[in-house]
């Protein structure tokens, strides 16, 4: 059984005063993950998955929440609610076959854009990848996703063209 890395959990106060918790995802986050994905706008899902996604499948939810915290790492941003926690953002990486690089993705609830949680999630994700000894982090971004491309550049990612694909950019960060 995989041990949960509880030491990676931390509470943060946003500039607007709200408190959030950044922590590794848990298998029992599956209902929160499903709710999170179902609340995303069609555009947000398209920008993240590069295709239109309807209701998230059980297989996708399982993949997103049942991770090994080694080759697949995911952090969520949660806020306390009367009935538990609400998941409002997540960032994850999956180690590539070379064992030295990882592919990453990030999603933020539409109502939480421009709050700072994307930066907090990426900070945790990059730190985790470095601590694991990974050498680079990369992701594919739609060329028209100017917000993500600007965010990636601000984090030190290099934006590269993808040969024979004008619709996608490759973003790469040396760790």
C-alpha positions in Angstrom: 0.0 0.0 0.0 1.2 3.5 -0.9 1.8 5.9 2.0 0.0 9.2 1.7 2.5 12.1 1.7 0.7 14.2 4.4 3.8 16.3 4.9 3.1 18.0 1.6 -0.1 19.5 2.8 -0.2 23.2 3.6 -2.7 26.0 4.2 -2.4 29.2 2.3 -4.1 32.6 2.5 -4.9 34.2 -0.8 -4.5 37.9 -1.5 -8.3 38.3 -1.0 -8.1 36.8 2.5 -9.6 33.4 1.7 -7.9 30.4 3.1 -7.2 27.3 0.9 -5.4 24.0 1.5 -3.0 22.6 -1.1 -2.5 18.9 -0.6 -1.9 15.7 -2.5 -5.1 14.1 -3.8 -6.6 11.1 -2.1 -8.6 8.1 -3.5 -11.6 9.2 -1.4 -11.5 12.6 -3.3 -13.3 10.8 -6.2 -16.7 12.4 -5.5 -15.1 15.9 -5.1 -13.1 15.3 -8.3 -16.3 14.3 -10.2 -18.1 17.4 -8.9 -15.1 19.6 -9.8 -14.9 18.3 -13.4 -18.7 18.6 -13.9 -18.7 22.2 -12.8 -16.0 23.3 -15.3 -17.2 25.1 -18.3 -17.0 23.4 -21.7 -14.3 25.9 -22.7 -12.2 25.1 -19.6 -12.5 21.3 -20.3 -11.6 21.8 -23.9 -8.5 23.9 -23.1 -7.3 21.2 -20.6 -8.2 18.0 -22.5 -7.9 19.4 -26.1 -11.3 17.9 -26.9 -14.9 18.3 -25.8 -15.5 16.3 -22.7 -19.0 15.6 -21.3 -19.5 13.8 -18.0 -16.2 12.4 -16.6 -16.1 8.6 -16.9 -15.5 6.4 -13.9 -12.2 5.4 -15.5 -11.0 9.0 -15.7 -12.0 9.7 -12.1 -10.2 6.6 -10.9 -7.1 7.6 -12.9 -7.2 11.1 -11.4 -7.6 10.0 -7.8 -6.0 6.6 -7.4 -2.3 7.6 -7.8 1.0 6.3 -6.5 2.5 9.6 -5.4 5.7 8.6 -7.2 5.2 8.2 -11.0 1.9 10.0 -10.8 1.6 12.9 -8.4 -1.4 15.3 -8.0 -2.1 18.2 -5.8 -5.5 19.7 -5.2 -6.6 23.0 -3.9 -9.6 22.6 -1.5 -11.7 25.1 0.5 -13.6 24.2 3.6 -17.4 24.0 3.4 -20.1 23.1 5.9 -20.3 19.6 4.5 -16.6 18.9 4.0 -14.2 20.3 1.3 -14.8 21.7 -2.2 -12.1 21.0 -4.7 -11.4 24.2 -6.8 -8.2 23.3 -8.6 -5.7 20.6 -9.3 -2.3 20.1 -10.9 -0.6 16.8 -11.7 2.3 15.1 -13.4 3.0 11.7 -14.8 6.6 10.6 -15.1 7.6 9.7 -18.7 9.1 6.4 -19.9 12.6 7.9 -19.6 12.1 8.4 -15.8 13.7 11.8 -16.1 10.8 14.0 -17.4 7.1 14.4 -16.7 4.0 15.5 -18.4 1.8 17.9 -16.4 -1.6 19.3 -16.5 -3.5 21.9 -14.4 -7.2 22.8 -14.1 -8.8 25.6 -12.1 -12.5 26.0 -11.4 -13.9 28.8 -13.6 -14.9 30.9 -10.6 -11.4 30.6 -9.1 -9.4 32.0 -12.0 -7.0 34.8 -11.2 -7.0 34.1 -7.4 -3.5 32.8 -7.2 -4.3 29.1 -6.7 -2.8 28.1 -10.1 0.6 29.5 -8.9 0.3 27.7 -5.6 -0.5 24.4 -7.2 2.3 24.7 -9.7 4.8 25.6 -7.0 3.8 22.5 -5.1 4.0 20.4 -8.3 7.4 21.7 -9.4 8.9 21.3 -6.0 7.6 17.7 -5.9 9.0 16.9 -9.3 12.4 18.4 -8.3 12.4 16.5 -5.0 11.8 13.3 -7.0 14.8 14.0 -9.1 13.0 14.8 -12.4 15.0 16.9 -14.9 12.2 18.5 -16.9 8.4 19.1 -16.9 6.4 19.5 -20.1 2.9 19.9 -21.4 0.9 20.5 -24.5 -1.1 23.7 -24.7 -3.5 24.7 -27.4 -1.9 27.6 -29.4 -5.0 29.8 -28.8 -4.8 29.3 -25.0 -2.9 32.6 -24.5 -3.7 32.7 -20.8 -1.9 29.4 -20.1 1.0 30.3 -22.4 1.5 33.6 -20.6 1.3 31.7 -17.2 3.8 29.1 -18.3 6.3 31.7 -19.5 6.0 33.5 -16.1 6.9 30.2 -14.4 10.0 29.8 -16.6 8.6 27.4 -19.2 10.0 27.6 -22.7 7.3 27.7 -25.4 8.1 25.6 -28.5 6.3 24.9 -31.7 5.2 21.4 -32.4 6.3 20.2 -35.8 3.4 19.8 -38.2 0.8 21.0 -35.7 -0.1 24.7 -35.7 -2.8 24.1 -33.1 -0.5 23.0 -30.2 2.5 24.4 -28.4 4.9 22.4 -26.2 5.9 24.0 -23.0 9.1 22.8 -21.3 10.7 23.7 -18.0 14.1 22.4 -16.9 14.0 21.5 -13.2 
